[in-house]
Amino acid sequence: MQIAIKTDESPFDAEFDALVSKLQEEWKVLGLSIAVVHGSNSYSKAYGLSSLPDKEMTTDTLFPTCSTTKGFTALSTALVIQDSQTTDSPIDWNTPLSTLLPEDFVLADDYATTHTTLEDALSHRSGLPDHGWTFTFTPNDMTSQSLVRSLRHLPLTNPPRTTYHYSNHMFSTVSYALEQQTGQSLGSLMKERIWDPLGMHDTYFSIPEVKADPSNAKRLSGGYTWMPDGKGGYYYHLEKSMNWMPNKGAGAMVSTVQDYSLWLRALIEKSGPLDGQDSLIKPRNFHFETGDVNLPSPYHAYALGWYVDNYRSQNFYWHTGGWPGFGSYIGFLPEKEFGFVFMGNSNLARRASRELAVYLMDKLLGPADPMHREKMSSCFAQQREELDENLQAKKAKDSKRKVFPNLPDPPIPHSLPLEKYTGTYRHPANAWITLEITGGTLTADVSQGTLPSKLTFTHASGDFFVAETKVLDLISLGPYGVEFYVDSTGTATKIGMPLEPVMKGENIWFERSSS
């Protein structure tokens, strides 16, 4: 029988240790650092390795905390709003971004431009989907201003305040707006108003900042992905550090589970800078997506930088963060004065962490009914099956029929010699792709982005191709259909790719560039 956790007992008992070991192996997570806050007590423990070959994980290991930064960005916004009330130009959650950034913030639709507010941006209801493809096709050194100005060229899929669309770009936009409003960087604002008051003296705002101090650089975890080695086996691939310059409030922070336990306590107790900030966890948006870390539920809510769920009749506030090689998961049950944070050096650490979080919450709340246990087990088993499927290599010849099920047999030849499709194609959102021929195959080496990728184009029929994308030479993200537009002069003037999943197959078009 599962015994409830007591506030004065560490949750890291032998049973929990065994579960961590099991999930590390199943989800291929090299190391985990964990902290739990319960009542007036805090507990922490580290498992596995922070870096290969043999550097042990500790509770002081530094991690990029990725999208768990969003809760700090929302609080920063609340504090700036609060400060503005004594000025000649007060702002509030309903202030349109276009009034804060009149020269920069323009969306593809005039109504969306003038009506998208701070609250809309921080609750993922702006109508702008994530457009994650920009991580690959836009330069990693673009400024915050240039990112905000690029939004006018990104398609919207819904009017504001109608649909949940997770958007890192909107959090980056709010970051830029806060910097313009206060005249200081968002990192210095967070340090002054949040981290220092909470005693979070081991928290930073970028990887370069951490690496600038040799003692901190030594504590920075490596990030790893479990990859096929091309010889029938697998290995831990060391990923490159995150280097997306405009990231900021979307996911720039670097911290430890020890510092995040201080954040958790303030969230639970509503103390320090969180005093009087109840609006941050008030649901603003609802969605029905399953996602890779959502717990089974008919629906989910999003507040300002926080997901809101009901777990076994308890209000459950949480967020994850992910990047190639890293995964974090923070959550709390305020009525039970209970919270947890997991940081791991694999992007699949979020999935292992979710199972561990469910174990801890169930132990806290007492034995769950059989239906609940079955629902959780089924969810976890399904995701393990999906992982196994994703690790299997895909063959281009099989991909053609998958992407274009009604291909003619034999296929129609491409209308131009292959070399006529080569060249550079540009998108007005400061994105580009250069096609060339490698070994008789149309390819593209997209190296300017924060997620460098290599694309291989296999002819399907006519001017339609199938693209396979490999990020960092290893992760297969294809296949998907690609279309070239050939004009009346016989010139391939555009390439269209369905890069945004929310657009349901609609292409993002890049036009041939003369430069």
MOBEL-V385383 format. One record per backbone hydrogen bond with DSSP energy under -1.0 kcal/mol. CO is the residue of the C=O (numbers start at 1). NH is the residue of the N-H. E is the energy in kcal/mol with one decimal. If there is no record, write none. Layout:
BEGIN
co | nh | e
CO | NH | E
CO | NH | E
END
This chain:
BEGIN
co | nh | e
6 | 9 | -1.8
11 | 13 | -1.8
13 | 17 | -2.6
14 | 18 | -2.2
15 | 19 | -1.8
16 | 20 | -2.6
17 | 21 | -2.2
18 | 22 | -2.2
19 | 23 | -2.6
20 | 24 | -2.6
21 | 25 | -1.6
22 | 26 | -2.3
23 | 27 | -2.7
24 | 29 | -2.1
30 | 49 | -1.8
31 | 345 | -1.5
32 | 47 | -3.2
33 | 343 | -2.3
34 | 45 | -2.4
35 | 341 | -2.3
36 | 43 | -2.9
37 | 339 | -2.6
38 | 41 | -2.1
41 | 38 | -2.7
43 | 36 | -3.0
45 | 34 | -2.6
47 | 32 | -2.2
48 | 57 | -2.4
50 | 222 | -1.9
51 | 55 | -2.0
55 | 50 | -2.6
55 | 51 | -1.4
58 | 61 | -1.2
62 | 221 | -2.7
63 | 255 | -2.4
65 | 68 | -1.9
66 | 69 | -2.1
67 | 70 | -1.6
69 | 73 | -1.9
70 | 74 | -2.3
71 | 75 | -1.9
72 | 76 | -2.6
73 | 77 | -2.2
74 | 78 | -2.1
75 | 79 | -2.3
76 | 80 | -2.1
77 | 81 | -2.6
78 | 82 | -2.3
79 | 83 | -2.4
80 | 84 | -1.9
83 | 86 | -1.2
84 | 87 | -2.0
92 | 95 | -1.9
93 | 119 | -2.4
95 | 118 | -1.6
96 | 99 | -1.2
97 | 101 | -2.3
101 | 104 | -1.2
101 | 105 | -2.7
109 | 113 | -2.3
110 | 114 | -2.1
111 | 115 | -1.6
112 | 116 | -1.7
116 | 97 | -2.6
117 | 121 | -2.4
118 | 122 | -2.1
120 | 125 | -2.3
122 | 305 | -1.3
124 | 165 | -2.5
125 | 161 | -3.4
127 | 157 | -2.6
127 | 158 | -1.1
131 | 134 | -1.8
132 | 135 | -1.8
133 | 136 | -1.5
133 | 137 | -2.0
134 | 138 | -1.8
135 | 450 | -1.4
135 | 451 | -1.5
137 | 432 | -1.8
139 | 142 | -1.3
140 | 245 | -2.4
143 | 147 | -2.1
144 | 148 | -2.5
145 | 149 | -2.5
146 | 150 | -1.1
148 | 151 | -1.2
150 | 153 | -1.9
151 | 154 | -1.8
167 | 171 | -1.1
168 | 172 | -2.2
169 | 173 | -2.1
170 | 174 | -2.3
171 | 175 | -2.1
172 | 176 | -2.0
173 | 177 | -2.3
174 | 178 | -2.6
175 | 179 | -2.1
176 | 180 | -2.1
177 | 181 | -2.2
178 | 182 | -2.5
179 | 183 | -2.2
185 | 189 | -2.1
186 | 190 | -2.8
187 | 191 | -2.3
188 | 192 | -2.4
189 | 193 | -2.7
190 | 194 | -2.6
190 | 195 | -2.4
191 | 196 | -2.4
194 | 198 | -1.6
195 | 200 | -3.2
196 | 199 | -1.2
199 | 201 | -1.9
204 | 254 | -2.3
206 | 210 | -1.5
207 | 211 | -2.7
208 | 212 | -1.4
210 | 213 | -1.4
213 | 217 | -2.8
214 | 218 | -1.6
216 | 219 | -1.2
219 | 62 | -2.8
223 | 239 | -3.2
225 | 237 | -3.2
227 | 235 | -2.3
233 | 229 | -2.4
235 | 227 | -3.1
237 | 225 | -1.9
244 | 247 | -1.7
247 | 250 | -2.6
248 | 251 | -1.6
248 | 252 | -2.4
253 | 65 | -2.3
254 | 204 | -3.1
255 | 63 | -2.6
256 | 260 | -2.2
257 | 261 | -1.5
259 | 263 | -1.3
260 | 264 | -2.6
261 | 265 | -2.0
262 | 266 | -1.8
263 | 267 | -2.2
264 | 268 | -2.6
265 | 269 | -2.8
266 | 270 | -1.4
266 | 271 | -1.4
271 | 274 | -2.0
272 | 275 | -1.9
274 | 277 | -1.9
277 | 280 | -1.6
278 | 281 | -1.4
279 | 282 | -1.2
280 | 304 | -2.3
285 | 302 | -2.5
287 | 300 | -2.7
300 | 287 | -2.7
301 | 308 | -2.7
302 | 284 | -2.9
302 | 285 | -1.6
306 | 303 | -3.6
307 | 318 | -1.8
308 | 301 | -1.8
309 | 316 | -3.0
311 | 314 | -1.2
314 | 311 | -2.8
316 | 309 | -3.0
317 | 332 | -2.4
318 | 307 | -2.9
319 | 330 | -2.7
321 | 328 | -2.7
323 | 326 | -3.4
326 | 323 | -2.0
327 | 344 | -2.8
328 | 321 | -2.3
329 | 342 | -2.6
330 | 319 | -2.3
331 | 340 | -2.7
332 | 317 | -2.2
333 | 336 | -1.3
333 | 338 | -1.7
334 | 337 | -1.4
337 | 39 | -2.7
338 | 333 | -3.3
339 | 37 | -2.6
340 | 331 | -2.2
341 | 35 | -2.2
342 | 329 | -2.2
343 | 33 | -2.7
344 | 327 | -2.0
345 | 224 | -1.8
346 | 349 | -1.9
348 | 352 | -1.6
349 | 353 | -2.8
350 | 354 | -1.9
351 | 355 | -1.7
352 | 356 | -1.9
353 | 357 | -2.8
354 | 358 | -2.4
355 | 359 | -2.0
356 | 360 | -2.4
357 | 361 | -2.9
358 | 362 | -2.7
359 | 363 | -2.1
360 | 364 | -2.1
361 | 365 | -2.6
362 | 366 | -1.2
369 | 373 | -2.0
370 | 374 | -2.3
371 | 375 | -2.2
372 | 376 | -2.3
373 | 377 | -2.5
374 | 378 | -2.5
375 | 379 | -1.9
376 | 380 | -2.4
377 | 381 | -2.4
378 | 382 | -2.2
379 | 383 | -1.7
380 | 384 | -1.6
381 | 385 | -1.9
382 | 386 | -2.0
383 | 387 | -1.9
384 | 388 | -2.1
385 | 389 | -2.1
386 | 390 | -2.3
387 | 391 | -1.5
389 | 392 | -1.2
395 | 399 | -1.6
396 | 400 | -1.4
398 | 402 | -1.1
399 | 403 | -2.7
400 | 404 | -3.3
404 | 407 | -1.2
412 | 462 | -3.1
417 | 420 | -2.1
418 | 421 | -1.7
423 | 435 | -3.1
424 | 513 | -3.3
425 | 433 | -2.4
426 | 511 | -2.9
427 | 431 | -1.7
431 | 427 | -3.1
433 | 425 | -3.0
435 | 423 | -2.3
436 | 443 | -3.3
438 | 441 | -1.4
441 | 438 | -3.1
442 | 457 | -3.1
443 | 436 | -2.7
444 | 455 | -3.1
445 | 447 | -1.1
446 | 453 | -2.6
448 | 140 | -2.0
452 | 472 | -2.1
453 | 446 | -2.4
454 | 470 | -2.9
455 | 444 | -2.1
456 | 468 | -2.2
458 | 466 | -3.0
461 | 464 | -2.0
463 | 484 | -2.4
464 | 460 | -2.5
464 | 461 | -1.5
465 | 482 | -2.9
466 | 458 | -2.9
467 | 480 | -1.5
468 | 456 | -2.2
469 | 477 | -2.9
470 | 454 | -2.5
471 | 474 | -2.0
471 | 475 | -1.9
475 | 471 | -1.8
480 | 467 | -3.1
482 | 465 | -2.7
483 | 496 | -3.3
485 | 493 | -2.0
485 | 494 | -1.2
487 | 490 | -1.9
491 | 487 | -2.5
491 | 493 | -1.2
493 | 512 | -3.4
494 | 485 | -2.3
495 | 510 | -2.8
496 | 483 | -2.3
497 | 499 | -1.9
497 | 508 | -3.1
500 | 503 | -1.7
501 | 504 | -2.0
503 | 506 | -1.5
508 | 497 | -2.2
510 | 495 | -2.5
511 | 426 | -3.5
END
